[in-house]
Amino acid sequence: MNLQSFYAGPLVVDIAIAFIALEALLLWLLYSARGWGIAPSQYLLTLVSGLFLMLALRCALTPEGWLGMALALVAAGLAHAADLRQRFRRRP
């Protein structure tokens, strides 16, 4: 496999998704085991939104992936909207 085909295919996106999942696991373990760091409730929706965007990109790089791309983009938008709703609370 040459470098150009590596970057043109979905494998590079799969690697990025794996690193994001590993980062989320490490953040969760640090918060659970030590009690410090970022609470999962503060980053989970942002992470899910980003992962759905990565899945949409992966689908765009595969033949006949338009339906998966559309569904992933809708899911990313919903996760983003939920994240914004959670962050922008009304003042009492």
ABEGO torsion letter per residue (X at the ends): XBAAAAAABAAAAAAAAAAAAAAAAAAAAAAAAAGBEBBAAAAAAAAAAAAAAAAAAAAAABBGAAAAAAAAAAAAAAAAAAAAAAABBBBX
